[in-house]
Structure formats: C-alpha cells, structure tokens
Amino acid sequence: MPMRRVLCILLLCLSVSSCRLYDRLFKGDAVARVGKDVLYRSDVENLNIKGFSPEDSARMVERYIQSWAKDRLLLEMAESRLSKADRDVEAQLEEYRQQLLVYRYEQQYVEQRLDTVVTEAEYRMFYDANPQSFETHVPLMRGVYIKISDNSPNLNPIKSLYRTRVEEDMDRLGQLCYTSADKYYIFDDWVSLEVVAEEAGMELQEVAGILDDRSYMERSRMGYTYLVSVSDYVPAGSLAPYGYCRPRIRDVILSRRKQELITSLERNLLNDAIGSDKLIIYSEKK
C-alpha cells in the first residue's frame, strides 16, 4: 500500500477510537509489503497506541510503517548493489557474537566477585595521592541561592538577611523565603557554580567574575532579583574539596577493582590452560 494512501486512510480515521483504529485501517492481516517482506497487523498492534488520541495514534502508525518500509528498501538496495564480498558479513557477525559472549561473562564474573565496600581510609588515601586528578575546572561553592520577584513585599527584608551567618537570622530568612521566594536553596554540600549560573540565567564567567572578588551577588533581570551568598568558595584551577570528589573517587576505585578482576581472570585462564596442556604454544624452530 503506497505511503500516501496509508496517510489518507489514517486521516480519515481520526475520529475513530484507538482501540478500533486497526479494524478501520486494515481489512486483513497484511499492512504493507516490500518485495517478499510483509508487515503484519500484529506487528503494528505491538505499538500499543491505546490511550492516545486518534490523531496521535494515526501519526504513530504512519511513522512506524514508513520506518519499517525504509529499512527494508535500504536493505534491498544494499543487497542488490553491494558485491558478493561486501555482502559476506559472516566473519564480522561471528566476531561480534564472540565479543558479546565474552563481555557478558566478564560482567557476570565481576558482579559475583566485586567488593563494593570502600573504606574512609581508602577514599582519603586516593584523594591525597592524586591531587592532580581533582583540579576543578569550574568554581565550586557552598552557600545560599534565592530567586524572588521584584514586587515581593519581603524583597528588602530578605536582602538584609541573605548574607547572614547568625543562626537565628538564617531561620528567619528561611521563613521569609518559604512564603515569598520563587526558589530558595541552601547548598550545604559543594556545588558547581554552573548550577547557580544556570538558575540565574547568567553566563558562568559573569557569575565567577563577581564571586571571585566578593562573597555575594545581587542581580535583577526580567522582574526577578537573584541573590547569592557564598560561605565557602573554590576558584577554578584549584584542588576540589574532598567532599565534592568523594563520589568520583568511589567510581574510580571500583573501576580499578573491576579491571583487576578481569586481568586476574585472563591471567589464570592462560596459566591453567598452559599447565593442563589445553594451550600449547609452538616455538619457532631455528
């Protein structure tokens, strides 16, 4: 069935509920054909379009049919235009099969044996031994971020409090922001300044330029005031704090353990095979 005809039928059926769409579209089991390849009604029904509007259902069916037809037509073209040598993919398929089986076994082997416990001493030792690996390329901060409407009656009280370090004042700031601010974050953990810049709709370089010189920022744009108060700050190019690096350290340590397990597996396989004469390496005669 030509694609244009399919589309016309689909558009005529927009008023039909999705559960009856197939009955109206296709009288038999066959939906489309490319050469000897046939797309059947059951294949299209696997789309599970129930719950979508008739318009969306029709579009999904049409896209699926066109995608199916395109894949078959491209395959047909490739098989007819490529040389016999280029069509021979048995060696590549076998190589991929072998690689996939080995990969799956290695994954299973590692999952069954990997020690995922990382002690605090191991975290610290790795951090102290690899300072060059933890240089931050963007500024990092801890502190307060506030976005509040310029028309808020609590804007001035909040501006007078957001730079405070007094616990009672921080509690009062939190109460005011809870009722008045559009967004209010207390970053107790280290966060990239990119996050703050994106929230404020500003360029990272602009925000960094301000906070490199002082511990706060006030900016108004598009009817909102953005307030940032920094309690701790690390400029770009400096050693990132241990707490910020800790999740990354865990990933590196576990990755190394995985590689060690795989290396050990390969070494033991070779040694066992040589010891049992399963593997024989013939020396070149001189």
C-alpha positions as CSV (number, residue, x, y, z in Angstrom):
1,M,0.0,0.0,0.0
2,P,1.6,3.4,-1.0
3,M,2.5,5.6,1.9
4,R,0.4,8.5,0.7
5,R,-2.7,6.2,0.5
6,V,-1.9,5.0,4.1
7,L,-1.7,8.5,5.3
8,C,-5.1,9.4,3.7
9,I,-6.7,6.5,5.3
10,L,-5.2,7.4,8.7
11,L,-6.5,11.0,8.4
12,L,-10.0,9.7,7.6
13,C,-9.9,7.6,10.8
14,L,-9.0,10.4,13.2
15,S,-12.4,10.2,14.8
16,V,-12.1,6.5,15.4
17,S,-11.0,5.5,18.9
18,S,-7.6,3.9,19.1
19,C,-8.9,0.5,20.1
20,R,-10.8,0.3,16.8
21,L,-8.2,2.0,14.6
22,Y,-6.7,-1.2,13.2
23,D,-10.1,-2.6,12.2
24,R,-10.8,0.6,10.2
25,L,-7.3,0.8,8.7
26,F,-6.6,-2.8,7.7
27,K,-9.1,-5.3,6.4
28,G,-6.6,-8.3,6.5
29,D,-3.5,-9.4,8.3
30,A,-1.1,-7.7,5.9
31,V,-0.4,-4.0,6.5
32,A,2.4,-3.3,4.0
33,R,4.7,-5.2,1.7
34,V,8.2,-4.6,0.4
35,G,9.2,-7.3,-2.1
36,K,8.9,-10.6,-0.1
37,D,8.8,-8.9,3.3
38,V,5.4,-8.3,4.8
39,L,4.4,-6.1,7.7
40,Y,1.6,-7.7,9.6
41,R,-1.2,-6.3,11.6
42,S,0.1,-8.0,14.7
43,D,3.4,-6.2,14.3
44,V,1.7,-2.8,14.2
45,E,-0.5,-3.7,17.2
46,N,2.6,-4.1,19.3
47,L,2.8,-0.3,19.2
48,N,0.2,-0.3,22.0
49,I,-1.5,3.0,21.0
50,K,-4.4,2.6,23.4
51,G,-4.8,5.8,25.4
52,F,-3.5,8.1,22.8
53,S,-5.8,10.5,20.8
54,P,-6.9,9.3,17.4
55,E,-4.6,11.9,15.8
56,D,-1.6,10.8,17.8
57,S,-2.4,7.1,17.1
58,A,-2.7,7.7,13.4
59,R,0.7,9.5,13.3
60,M,2.4,6.7,15.3
61,V,1.1,4.1,13.0
62,E,2.1,6.0,9.9
63,R,5.6,6.7,11.2
64,Y,6.0,3.0,12.1
65,I,5.0,1.8,8.7
66,Q,7.3,4.3,7.0
67,S,10.2,3.4,9.2
68,W,9.6,-0.3,8.5
69,A,9.4,0.3,4.8
70,K,12.5,2.5,4.7
71,D,14.6,-0.2,6.5
72,R,13.5,-2.9,4.1
73,L,14.1,-0.7,1.0
74,L,17.5,0.2,2.1
75,L,18.4,-3.4,2.8
76,E,17.1,-4.4,-0.6
77,M,19.2,-1.7,-2.2
78,A,22.3,-2.8,-0.3
79,E,21.9,-6.4,-1.2
80,S,21.4,-5.6,-4.9
81,R,24.2,-3.1,-5.2
82,L,27.0,-4.5,-3.0
83,S,29.5,-7.0,-4.3
84,K,29.4,-10.6,-3.1
85,A,32.4,-10.0,-1.0
86,D,30.9,-6.9,0.6
87,R,27.7,-8.8,1.3
88,D,29.6,-11.5,3.2
89,V,29.3,-10.5,6.9
90,E,29.6,-13.9,8.4
91,A,33.1,-13.2,9.8
92,Q,32.1,-9.9,11.3
93,L,28.9,-11.4,12.8
94,E,30.9,-14.3,14.4
95,E,33.5,-11.9,15.8
96,Y,30.7,-9.7,17.3
97,R,29.0,-12.9,18.7
98,Q,32.2,-13.9,20.4
99,Q,32.9,-10.4,21.8
100,L,29.4,-10.2,23.1
101,L,29.5,-13.6,24.9
102,V,32.9,-12.7,26.5
103,Y,31.6,-9.3,27.6
104,R,28.5,-10.9,29.2
105,Y,30.6,-13.5,31.0
106,E,33.1,-10.9,32.3
107,Q,30.2,-8.8,33.5
108,Q,28.7,-11.8,35.4
109,Y,32.1,-12.8,36.8
110,V,32.8,-9.2,38.1
111,E,29.3,-8.8,39.6
112,Q,29.7,-12.0,41.5
113,R,33.1,-11.1,43.0
114,L,33.4,-7.4,43.1
115,D,33.9,-5.9,46.6
116,T,31.9,-2.7,46.6
117,V,32.9,-1.6,50.1
118,V,35.3,1.4,50.1
119,T,36.6,2.5,53.5
120,E,37.1,6.0,54.5
121,A,40.9,5.4,54.6
122,E,40.8,4.3,51.0
123,Y,38.9,7.4,50.0
124,R,41.4,9.6,51.8
125,M,44.5,7.8,50.5
126,F,43.4,8.0,46.9
127,Y,42.5,11.7,47.3
128,D,45.8,12.6,48.9
129,A,47.8,10.6,46.4
130,N,46.2,12.0,43.3
131,P,45.8,15.8,43.8
132,Q,46.4,16.5,40.0
133,S,43.3,14.4,39.2
134,F,41.0,16.6,41.3
135,E,41.7,20.1,40.0
136,T,38.3,21.7,39.4
137,H,37.7,23.3,36.0
138,V,34.8,25.4,37.3
139,P,34.4,27.3,40.6
140,L,32.7,25.5,43.4
141,M,30.6,27.0,46.3
142,R,28.6,26.4,49.4
143,G,26.0,28.9,50.5
144,V,22.6,30.3,49.6
145,Y,20.7,31.0,46.4
146,I,17.5,32.9,46.2
147,K,15.2,34.0,43.3
148,I,12.4,36.4,44.3
149,S,10.1,38.7,42.4
150,D,11.0,42.4,42.4
151,N,7.4,43.1,43.5
152,S,7.6,40.9,46.6
153,P,7.0,42.9,49.9
154,N,9.6,40.7,51.5
155,L,12.3,41.5,49.0
156,N,14.1,44.1,51.2
157,P,13.9,42.1,54.4
158,I,15.4,39.1,52.5
159,K,18.1,41.2,51.0
160,S,19.0,42.4,54.5
161,L,19.3,38.8,55.8
162,Y,20.6,36.6,52.9
163,R,24.3,37.3,53.8
164,T,23.9,36.5,57.5
165,R,25.8,33.7,59.3
166,V,23.8,34.1,62.5
167,E,21.6,31.0,63.2
168,E,18.5,33.0,64.3
169,D,18.7,35.2,61.2
170,M,19.1,32.1,59.0
171,D,15.9,30.7,60.5
172,R,14.1,34.0,59.8
173,L,15.5,34.1,56.2
174,G,14.2,30.5,55.6
175,Q,10.7,31.5,56.8
176,L,10.6,34.6,54.6
177,C,11.9,32.6,51.6
178,Y,9.4,29.8,52.2
179,T,6.5,32.2,51.8
180,S,7.9,34.7,49.3
181,A,10.8,33.3,47.2
182,D,10.3,31.6,43.9
183,K,13.4,29.5,44.6
184,Y,15.5,29.1,47.7
185,Y,18.4,26.7,48.0
186,I,20.8,26.2,50.9
187,F,23.9,24.4,49.4
188,D,25.4,22.6,52.4
189,D,27.3,20.4,50.1
190,W,29.7,21.7,47.4
191,V,28.0,22.5,44.1
192,S,29.4,23.7,40.8
193,L,28.9,27.4,40.1
194,E,27.5,26.3,36.7
195,V,24.3,25.2,38.6
196,V,23.9,28.7,40.1
197,A,24.6,30.5,36.9
198,E,22.1,28.4,35.0
199,E,19.4,29.0,37.7
200,A,20.1,32.8,37.4
201,G,20.1,32.7,33.6
202,M,23.6,34.2,33.6
203,E,26.9,33.2,32.0
204,L,29.3,31.2,34.2
205,Q,32.1,33.7,33.6
206,E,30.0,36.6,34.7
207,V,29.0,34.9,38.0
208,A,32.5,33.7,38.6
209,G,33.9,37.2,38.0
210,I,31.7,38.6,40.7
211,L,32.2,35.8,43.3
212,D,36.0,35.7,42.7
213,D,36.1,39.1,44.2
214,R,33.5,39.0,46.9
215,S,31.2,36.5,48.8
216,Y,27.8,37.7,47.5
217,M,25.9,38.6,44.3
218,E,22.8,40.6,43.7
219,R,21.3,40.8,40.2
220,S,17.9,41.9,38.8
221,R,16.6,40.8,35.5
222,M,13.2,40.3,33.9
223,G,11.3,41.2,37.0
224,Y,13.3,39.0,39.4
225,T,16.1,39.5,41.9
226,Y,18.8,36.9,42.2
227,L,20.7,36.7,45.5
228,V,23.8,34.5,46.1
229,S,25.6,34.4,49.4
230,V,28.8,32.3,49.5
231,S,30.0,30.7,52.7
232,D,32.8,28.7,51.1
233,Y,34.3,29.2,47.6
234,V,36.9,27.4,45.5
235,P,38.1,29.2,42.3
236,A,38.6,27.3,39.0
237,G,42.0,25.7,38.8
238,S,42.2,24.9,42.5
239,L,42.1,21.5,44.2
240,A,38.5,20.5,44.6
241,P,37.4,19.7,48.2
242,Y,37.4,16.1,49.3
243,G,33.7,16.0,49.9
244,Y,33.0,17.1,46.3
245,C,35.4,14.5,44.9
246,R,34.2,11.6,47.1
247,P,31.6,10.1,44.7
248,R,34.1,10.3,41.8
249,I,36.8,8.6,43.9
250,R,34.4,5.7,44.6
251,D,33.7,5.3,40.8
252,V,37.5,5.2,40.1
253,I,38.3,2.7,42.9
254,L,35.5,0.3,41.8
255,S,36.5,0.7,38.2
256,R,40.1,-0.3,39.0
257,R,38.8,-3.3,41.1
258,K,36.7,-4.4,38.1
259,Q,39.7,-4.2,35.8
260,E,41.9,-6.1,38.3
261,L,39.3,-8.9,38.4
262,I,39.2,-9.2,34.7
263,T,43.0,-9.1,34.4
264,S,43.2,-11.8,37.1
265,L,40.6,-13.9,35.3
266,E,42.5,-13.7,32.0
267,R,45.9,-14.5,33.6
268,N,44.5,-17.5,35.5
269,L,42.8,-18.9,32.3
270,L,46.1,-18.7,30.4
271,N,48.1,-20.3,33.3
272,D,45.6,-23.1,33.8
273,A,45.4,-23.8,30.0
274,I,49.2,-24.0,29.7
275,G,49.5,-26.1,32.8
276,S,46.9,-28.6,31.6
277,D,48.3,-28.6,28.0
278,K,45.0,-27.2,26.8
279,L,47.0,-24.4,25.4
280,I,50.2,-25.2,23.5
281,I,52.4,-22.5,22.1
282,Y,54.8,-23.8,19.5
283,S,58.2,-22.3,19.4
284,E,59.7,-21.3,16.1
285,K,62.4,-23.7,15.1
286,K,65.8,-22.2,14.5
